[in-house]
Amino acid sequence: MGFNCGIVGLPNVGKSTLFNALTATAAAQAANYPFCTIEPNVGRVAVPDKRLQPLATIGKSQKILPTSLEFVDIAGLVRGASKGEGLGNQFLANIRETDAIIHVLRCFEDSDITHVEGDIDPVRDAEVVETELMLADLESLEKRLNGLQKRARGGDKESATQLALVEPIIAALTEGKPARTAIPLADRKMAERLQLLTAKPVLYVCNVEEASAATGNAFSAKVAEMAARNGAAHVVVSAAIEAEVSQLPEEDQGEYLEGLGLTESGLARVIAAGYGLLGLATYFTVGPKETRAWTIEKGMKAPQAAGVIHGDFERGFIACETTAYDDYIAYKGEAGAREAGKLRIEGKEYVVKDGDVLLFRFNV
């Protein structure tokens, strides 16, 4: 089960620098000119999880395997992208393939790095990108509208259902509101087939100068206000610091961050926020060979969670031995949890919770 986040924004806001830091590679070229990222770069990033090491210690595991997220660094967007300006068509096609949007906003002054809009205003920049995405969505839906209306008048029930979903979205987009504001929770799965850009969840990443990495600045404060109004999340990072941290040995990273007044890396905060943005949860399997984290969607039932490991686990699911993480740690593993009555046998209707330690019983 793969999940990915597209890193978007205007040119020269720090997208590729952040991507390089996130993936600890130089796969994306970071340069002071627009469109330095021509093809979307893709990197898979381990999700930091402090629960893995204690589990592995108790399980005497030889290996620790974290779960991961995929990040896609997408070419910078400019005004008019919805009409093909810059690399607009390519940008829009790339972002349609992602599950969520990480929108990097420049929240720092630097006369050596040009800004395509002429000055620093992250709220305006966010609106430029969002407007282009809304225009693209509106054009896409208007192309479908006549066909849906004709088929609905002809008695086609599926078209009538789609029309009831599409018309309020068109109305919202016409009023300058993103598609996600007009999609009821119950209709989200159906809406995914429309591949709307502004239906995707958004995380605003405020890229600040090094001195503001711990506290943010006036620019990031404005983004926080905007995010609160829009029901979105935001994270403050310094892409420059993250680039430096990614090049340090792991044992030196904590001390370096502490010296800057940071308790954890921007990488950890962005990934955690991205995880929440996508509505994901983690369960664990523990054994002598490995302790492993597995990603599932929140609300997933035990057979489907088993299927993330292998399809046979889902098809032949019988039950799962389940221990909450805190209980597994407190009673020092499966045997202690069983003795304390904290290990449960759950069936097909069990909704897996974040942090569950699971052992599946199946028969194929």
C-alpha positions in Angstrom: 0.0 0.0 0.0 1.7 3.2 -1.2 0.9 6.7 -0.2 2.5 9.8 -1.7 2.6 13.5 -1.2 3.3 16.0 -4.0 5.6 18.9 -3.0 4.3 21.9 -4.8 4.7 25.7 -4.9 6.0 28.6 -6.9 9.6 28.5 -8.3 12.4 29.3 -5.8 10.5 28.7 -2.6 12.7 25.8 -1.5 10.7 22.8 -2.8 13.7 20.9 -4.1 15.9 21.8 -1.1 13.2 20.4 1.1 12.9 17.3 -1.1 16.6 16.7 -1.0 16.6 17.0 2.8 13.6 14.7 3.1 15.1 12.0 1.0 18.7 12.7 2.1 19.8 12.6 -1.5 20.7 15.1 -4.2 18.2 13.6 -6.6 16.4 16.9 -7.1 18.5 19.7 -8.5 18.1 22.8 -6.3 19.1 26.0 -8.2 18.2 29.6 -8.3 16.1 29.6 -11.4 12.5 28.5 -12.3 11.8 25.0 -13.5 15.1 23.4 -12.3 13.0 20.4 -11.6 11.8 19.3 -15.0 10.7 15.7 -14.3 9.0 14.9 -10.9 11.6 13.3 -8.6 10.3 10.6 -6.4 11.8 9.6 -3.0 10.6 7.1 -0.4 11.3 8.2 3.1 11.3 6.1 6.3 8.7 7.3 8.8 10.4 8.0 12.1 8.7 6.1 14.9 10.1 6.0 18.4 8.1 3.0 19.2 10.1 0.6 17.0 13.3 0.4 19.0 11.6 -0.6 22.4 9.5 -3.2 20.5 12.6 -4.6 18.8 14.5 -4.7 22.1 11.7 -6.8 23.8 11.3 -9.0 20.7 15.1 -9.4 20.4 14.7 -8.6 16.7 17.6 -8.8 14.3 16.2 -6.0 12.1 14.0 -2.9 12.4 11.9 -2.0 9.3 10.0 1.3 9.5 7.1 2.1 7.2 7.5 4.8 4.6 5.9 7.6 2.6 6.6 8.7 -0.9 7.4 12.3 -1.7 7.2 13.7 -5.3 9.1 16.9 -6.1 7.0 18.6 -8.8 8.1 21.4 -11.1 7.3 25.0 -10.0 4.0 26.5 -10.9 3.4 30.1 -12.1 0.4 32.2 -12.8 -1.5 30.9 -15.9 -0.5 27.3 -15.3 -4.1 26.2 -15.8 -3.8 27.7 -19.3 -0.4 26.0 -20.0 1.9 28.8 -18.9 5.3 27.7 -17.7 5.2 24.0 -17.2 1.6 24.1 -16.3 0.2 21.1 -18.1 3.0 18.9 -16.8 2.6 20.3 -13.3 -1.1 19.6 -13.2 -0.7 16.1 -14.6 1.9 15.2 -12.1 -0.1 16.5 -9.1 -3.2 14.5 -10.1 -1.3 11.3 -9.4 -0.6 12.2 -5.7 -2.7 11.5 -2.6 -2.0 14.8 -0.8 -0.3 18.1 -1.4 2.6 19.6 0.6 2.5 23.2 -0.4 5.9 24.9 0.3 5.6 28.6 1.0 8.6 31.0 1.1 8.6 32.7 4.4 12.1 34.2 4.4 13.8 37.3 2.9 16.9 36.8 0.7 17.9 39.4 -1.9 20.1 36.7 -3.6 17.2 34.5 -4.4 14.7 35.9 -6.8 10.9 35.6 -6.3 8.7 35.3 -9.4 6.1 37.6 -7.8 8.6 40.3 -6.9 8.2 40.3 -3.1 7.6 37.9 -0.2 3.9 37.2 0.6 3.2 33.6 1.4 -0.5 34.0 1.7 -0.7 35.5 -1.8 1.6 32.8 -3.1 -0.7 30.1 -1.7 -3.7 31.8 -3.4 -1.9 32.0 -6.7 -1.3 28.2 -6.7 -4.8 27.4 -5.3 -6.4 29.6 -7.9 -4.6 27.8 -10.8 -5.6 24.4 -9.3 -9.3 25.6 -9.0 -9.3 26.8 -12.6 -8.0 23.5 -13.8 -10.6 21.6 -11.8 -13.4 23.9 -13.0 -12.4 23.3 -16.7 -12.2 19.6 -16.1 -15.7 19.4 -14.6 -17.3 21.7 -17.1 -16.1 19.4 -19.9 -18.0 16.5 -18.2 -21.1 18.5 -17.3 -23.1 18.4 -20.6 -22.6 14.7 -21.0 -23.7 14.0 -17.4 -26.8 16.2 -17.8 -27.8 14.4 -21.0 -27.4 10.9 -19.6 -29.1 11.9 -16.3 -32.1 13.2 -18.3 -32.2 9.9 -20.2 -32.7 8.1 -16.9 -29.1 6.9 -16.2 -28.9 6.6 -12.5 -25.1 6.6 -12.2 -24.9 9.8 -14.2 -27.6 11.4 -12.0 -25.6 10.4 -8.9 -22.5 11.9 -10.3 -24.3 15.1 -11.4 -25.6 15.6 -7.8 -21.9 15.5 -6.7 -20.5 17.6 -9.5 -22.9 20.5 -9.6 -22.2 21.7 -6.0 -18.5 21.4 -6.6 -18.7 23.5 -9.8 -20.7 26.1 -7.8 -18.0 26.2 -5.1 -15.2 26.5 -7.6 -17.0 29.3 -9.4 -17.2 31.2 -6.0 -13.4 30.7 -5.5 -13.7 27.8 -3.1 -11.7 24.6 -3.5 -13.5 21.4 -4.3 -12.9 19.8 -0.9 -15.3 22.3 0.7 -18.2 21.0 -1.4 -17.6 17.2 -1.0 -19.6 15.5 1.8 -17.6 13.0 3.8 -19.9 10.2 2.6 -19.1 11.0 -1.1 -15.3 11.3 -0.8 -14.6 7.9 -2.3 -16.8 8.6 -5.3 -15.2 12.0 -5.7 -11.7 10.5 -5.9 -12.6 9.2 -9.4 -12.9 12.8 -10.6 -9.2 13.3 -9.8 -9.8 16.9 -8.7 -6.7 18.8 -7.6 -8.4 20.9 -5.0 -10.1 17.9 -3.4 -6.7 16.7 -2.1 -5.8 17.4 1.5 -3.2 20.2 1.9 -0.3 20.7 4.3 1.3 24.2 4.2 5.1 24.1 4.9 6.5 27.4 5.9 10.1 27.6 4.8 11.7 30.1 7.1 15.3 31.3 7.6 17.5 29.4 10.1 17.0 31.9 12.9 13.3 31.3 12.9 13.3 27.5 12.6 12.2 27.0 16.2 9.7 29.9 16.6 8.6 30.8 13.2 8.3 34.4 12.0 5.8 37.1 10.9 5.3 35.4 7.5 4.7 31.9 9.0 2.2 33.5 11.5 0.1 34.7 8.5 0.2 31.2 7.0 -0.9 29.8 10.3 -3.9 32.1 10.3 -4.7 31.2 6.7 -4.4 27.4 7.5 -6.8 27.8 10.5 -9.4 29.6 8.3 -9.1 26.8 5.7 -9.1 23.9 8.1 -5.7 22.9 6.9 -2.5 22.0 8.7 0.9 23.8 8.6 4.4 23.1 9.7 7.4 25.5 10.1 10.7 24.3 8.8 14.0 25.7 7.6 14.8 23.7 4.4 18.4 25.0 4.7 18.8 23.5 8.2 17.2 20.2 7.1 19.6 20.0 4.2 22.5 20.4 6.7 21.0 17.9 9.1 20.5 15.3 6.4 24.3 15.3 5.7 25.3 14.7 9.3 25.8 11.2 10.8 22.6 10.1 12.6 24.3 10.1 16.0 25.2 13.8 15.6 21.8 15.1 14.4 20.1 15.3 17.8 22.9 17.5 19.3 22.9 19.8 16.2 19.2 20.3 16.4 19.3 20.9 20.2 21.9 23.7 19.6 19.3 25.4 17.3 16.5 25.0 19.9 14.8 22.2 18.0 13.6 19.0 19.7 13.1 17.1 16.4 13.9 17.5 12.7 11.6 19.2 10.3 11.6 15.9 8.4 9.9 14.2 11.4 7.3 17.0 11.7 6.5 17.0 7.9 6.2 13.3 7.8 4.0 13.2 10.9 1.8 15.9 9.5 1.7 14.1 6.1 0.7 10.9 7.8 -2.1 12.7 9.6 -3.1 14.5 6.4 -3.6 11.1 4.7 -5.6 9.6 7.6 -3.0 6.9 8.2 -2.2 4.7 11.2 0.6 2.3 12.0 0.5 -1.3 13.4 3.5 -3.5 14.3 4.6 -7.0 13.9 7.4 -8.2 16.2 9.5 -11.3 16.0 13.1 -12.5 16.3 13.8 -11.8 12.6 12.4 -8.3 12.5 10.2 -5.7 14.1 8.2 -4.0 11.4 5.8 -1.1 11.0 2.9 -1.3 8.6 0.8 1.6 7.2 -2.9 1.3 7.0 -5.8 3.8 6.6 -7.5 4.7 9.8 -10.7 2.7 10.3 -9.4 -0.4 8.4 -10.6 -3.7 9.7 -8.3 -6.6 10.6 -8.5 -8.7 7.4 -7.7 -5.7 5.2 -4.8 -4.7 7.6 -3.5 -8.3 7.2 -3.8 -7.9 3.4 -1.2 -5.1 3.6 1.4 -7.8 4.4 0.1 -10.3 1.9 -3.1 -11.0 0.0 -3.2 -14.5 1.4 -3.4 -13.1 4.9 -6.6 -11.3 4.0 -8.2 -14.1 2.0 -7.5 -16.7 4.7 -8.0 -14.5 7.7 -9.2 -16.3 10.8 -8.3 -13.9 13.7 -5.5 -11.8 15.1 -3.7 -11.7 18.4 -3.8 -8.1 19.5 -1.9 -6.2 22.1 -1.9 -2.4 22.5 1.6 -0.9 22.3 1.6 0.4 25.9 0.6 -3.0 27.2 3.2 -4.8 25.1 5.9 -2.5 26.6 4.6 -2.6 30.1 4.3 -6.4 30.2 7.5 -6.9 28.3 6.1 -8.7 25.3 3.5 -11.1 24.1 3.9 -13.7 26.9 3.6 -11.1 29.7 0.7 -9.4 28.0 -1.1 -12.7 27.7 -0.5 -13.6 31.3 -1.9 -10.1 32.4 -5.0 -10.6 30.2 -3.9 -7.7 27.9 -3.6 -9.9 24.8 -6.9 -10.2 22.9 -8.1 -12.4 20.1 -10.0 -10.2 17.6 -12.1 -11.2 14.6 -13.0 -9.9 11.2 -14.9 -6.9 12.4 -12.1 -5.5 14.6 -10.9 -2.0 13.6 -7.1 -1.9 14.0 -5.9 0.9 16.2 -2.7 2.9 15.8 0.1 1.2 17.8 -1.5 -2.3 17.8 1.0 -5.2 17.9 -0.6 -7.9 15.8 -0.1 -11.6 15.0 -2.4 -12.9 12.3 -3.9 -16.3 12.1 -4.9 -17.4 8.6 -5.5 -20.5 6.5 -5.2 -20.7 2.7 
